[in-house]
């Protein structure tokens, strides 16, 4: 059996504002923005290099905007990632070393909280 997590819904109050944040500030790729049926808008976005996407929109779930927390984006180089995110205007925290792994935090305009985790590539032996 194979089970792959490929899409996570993120609850937002303003789809256009969130779409701009995820594409402009975080650099996510816009996969599609469609209204399947009246009142149900689906915007799918994928972080660069990820096989898992997020979906924002209307008419899909009953989650409270801003209630999601703990999704982690993994990067090979925290300093480079923070530099790029700050250049794009993302509100990312300072990095903290928590036992050999660096972590930083950010929130989208609704308050959904994300963790950026550094996992450097394994060195060849």
Secondary structure as UniProt FT lines:
FT   STRAND          7..9
FT   HELIX           15..20
FT   HELIX           21..25
FT   STRAND          29..37
FT   TURN            38..39
FT   STRAND          40..46
FT   TURN            48..49
FT   STRAND          53..58
FT   TURN            65..66
FT   STRAND          69..75
FT   HELIX           78..87
FT   TURN            88..89
FT   STRAND          96..97
FT   STRAND          102..107
FT   TURN            109..110
FT   STRAND          113..118
//
